[in-house]
């Protein structure tokens, strides 16, 4: 994808600080880390896919292994870790190329990962919602 910033990074058209690379993925420091401590990385498949539903299962499995590998390092870098993967702009996806944010966490770091208010289902609502989701499974 010619206009994709991640594809440009993968093709060495834009510089990035690489942490790890294999034939299927690249791990880079996010240029705008969530924490003042740094260490916020992006795990990006080298092939362009926009959403998690677009990526082939075999490649997603390989990427998951990289997520696990890098998580081990970051859990030693910080005191905790958030793994975030957004799909579509409304959910916070700024770059339409699937990627995973791994954000090391520190006590009182001030980072706010999206929070939501919980609610209770109305009587009978769980069955309707579950039925709708089940009907959409492929």
C-alpha positions as CSV (number, residue, x, y, z in Angstrom):
1,X,0.0,0.0,0.0
2,X,1.7,3.2,-1.2
3,X,0.2,5.5,1.4
4,X,0.5,3.2,4.4
5,X,3.1,4.5,6.9
6,X,3.8,1.0,8.2
7,X,4.4,-0.3,4.7
8,X,6.8,2.5,4.1
9,X,8.7,1.6,7.3
10,X,8.7,-2.1,6.3
11,X,10.1,-1.1,2.9
12,X,12.8,1.2,4.5
13,X,11.3,4.3,3.0
14,X,10.7,5.8,6.5
15,X,13.2,5.3,9.3
16,X,12.2,3.5,12.5
17,X,14.0,2.0,15.5
18,X,13.7,-1.7,15.1
19,X,13.6,-4.0,18.2
20,X,13.0,-7.3,16.3
21,X,12.4,-8.5,12.8
22,X,11.7,-11.8,11.1
23,X,10.4,-12.7,7.7
24,X,6.8,-12.1,8.7
25,X,6.9,-9.2,11.2
26,X,8.7,-6.2,12.4
27,X,8.7,-4.7,15.9
28,X,9.5,-1.0,16.3
29,X,9.5,1.6,19.0
30,X,6.4,3.8,18.7
31,X,7.5,7.3,17.9
32,X,4.9,8.6,20.3
33,X,5.2,6.4,23.3
34,X,2.4,6.3,25.8
35,X,4.8,6.4,28.8
36,X,7.6,8.8,29.7
37,X,9.6,5.7,30.5
38,X,9.5,4.6,26.8
39,X,9.4,1.0,25.7
40,X,6.1,1.3,23.9
41,X,6.4,-0.9,20.8
42,X,4.4,-1.8,17.7
43,X,4.3,-5.3,16.3
44,X,3.4,-5.1,12.6
45,X,3.0,-7.9,10.1
46,X,5.0,-7.2,7.0
47,X,2.1,-8.0,4.7
48,X,-0.6,-5.3,4.6
49,X,-3.9,-6.3,6.2
50,X,-6.2,-3.7,7.7
51,X,-8.2,-5.6,10.3
52,X,-7.6,-8.6,12.5
53,X,-10.3,-10.4,10.5
54,X,-8.3,-9.9,7.3
55,X,-5.0,-11.6,8.4
56,X,-4.7,-15.3,7.6
57,X,-4.8,-17.6,10.6
58,X,-1.3,-19.0,10.0
59,X,0.2,-15.5,10.0
60,X,-1.8,-14.4,13.0
61,X,-0.4,-17.4,14.9
62,X,3.2,-16.4,14.0
63,X,2.5,-12.8,15.1
64,X,1.0,-14.1,18.4
65,X,4.3,-15.9,19.1
66,X,6.2,-12.6,18.5
67,X,3.7,-10.8,20.8
68,X,4.5,-13.4,23.5
69,X,8.3,-13.1,22.9
70,X,8.4,-9.3,23.1
71,X,6.0,-9.3,26.0
72,X,8.5,-11.3,28.0
73,X,11.1,-8.6,27.5
74,X,8.7,-5.7,28.3
75,X,7.5,-7.4,31.4
76,X,11.1,-7.2,32.6
77,X,11.5,-3.6,31.3
78,X,8.4,-2.4,33.2
79,X,6.2,-3.4,36.1
80,X,3.3,-4.5,33.9
81,X,2.1,-4.6,30.3
82,X,-0.9,-3.7,28.2
83,X,-1.4,-5.3,24.8
84,X,-3.8,-3.3,22.6
85,X,-5.1,-4.0,19.1
86,X,-7.6,-1.7,17.6
87,X,-9.9,-2.3,14.6
88,X,-11.4,0.6,12.6
89,X,-11.1,4.3,13.4
90,X,-14.1,4.4,15.8
91,X,-12.1,1.9,18.0
92,X,-8.9,3.9,17.9
93,X,-7.1,2.5,14.8
94,X,-5.1,5.4,13.5
95,X,-3.1,3.5,10.8
96,X,-5.2,1.1,8.7
97,X,-2.6,-1.7,8.9
98,X,-3.1,-4.3,11.6
99,X,-0.7,-3.8,14.5
100,X,-0.3,-4.5,18.2
101,X,0.7,-1.9,20.8
102,X,2.7,-3.4,23.6
103,X,2.8,-0.7,26.3
104,X,5.0,-1.3,29.4
105,X,3.3,0.0,32.6
106,X,4.8,1.5,35.7
107,X,3.2,2.5,39.0
108,X,1.4,5.8,38.7
109,X,2.5,6.3,35.1
110,X,-0.7,8.2,34.2
111,X,-1.5,6.1,31.1
112,X,-5.2,5.7,30.5
113,X,-6.1,2.7,28.4
114,X,-9.7,3.2,27.2
115,X,-12.1,2.7,30.1
116,X,-15.8,2.0,29.9
117,X,-18.7,2.0,32.3
118,X,-20.2,-1.3,32.9
119,X,-23.9,-1.9,32.7
120,X,-26.3,-4.8,33.4
121,X,-28.3,-6.5,30.7
122,X,-32.1,-6.2,30.9
123,X,-34.1,-9.4,31.4
124,X,-34.0,-11.5,28.2
125,X,-31.4,-9.2,26.6
126,X,-28.5,-11.6,26.9
127,X,-30.2,-14.2,24.8
128,X,-31.0,-11.7,22.1
129,X,-27.5,-10.3,21.9
130,X,-25.9,-13.8,22.1
131,X,-28.3,-15.0,19.3
132,X,-27.3,-12.1,17.1
133,X,-23.6,-12.6,17.5
134,X,-24.0,-16.4,16.9
135,X,-25.8,-15.7,13.7
136,X,-22.9,-13.6,12.5
137,X,-20.2,-16.2,13.1
138,X,-18.7,-17.5,9.9
